Amino acid sequence: MRLMELRELKKETAKQIAQIPVYTNLSELPSGFVLDGKYRLESMLGSGGFGVVYRATHTQLQRQVAVKVLNAPYTGQAEVVSRLHSEARNAAAIASEHIVDIFDIGLTDSGQPYVVMELLHGESLAERLRRCTALSELDTLHIGRQLATCMDDAHRTRIVHRDINTENIFPCHRDGRHFAKTIEPG
């Protein structure tokens, strides 16, 4: 290429880059936004103090997933980023059907860490208790037994789940039966 062609290409590239939106508030991400060239965001599932969770689809595999993205203010806090990565590694390391499956980790274009995990259908135990105020004895036994199995699986891997609470317990159905999963094994 000639020097003039290179200069023109540089100007055109700069114009294209300037048109790319930069999102600092991830709750603003529009439906259809493609994260890291792989995950098409469809809707926000929830948000908390540290991040936002989206329903998404892997663009190549057409697999529905959940994507948790760390909020921008925490990106520079090594301890918070380390905990997010630790939770993802722990969940991936524990061989338990009662812990959410982790598929991928990465960084957004703006440098925010994200974790891609199994999309769970239903509601957290906290949401269920707000709606129903109490569980039946049978549901309590099913969930309790499965949580005990989960904790045993984690302890066999020498991992202690530091954040068991009703927000991190997810009763769902699998193969026509009641099933409980935990998320965020710190």
Order of alpha helices (4+ residues) and beta strands (2+ residues): alpha-beta-beta-beta-beta-alpha-beta-beta-alpha-alpha-beta-beta
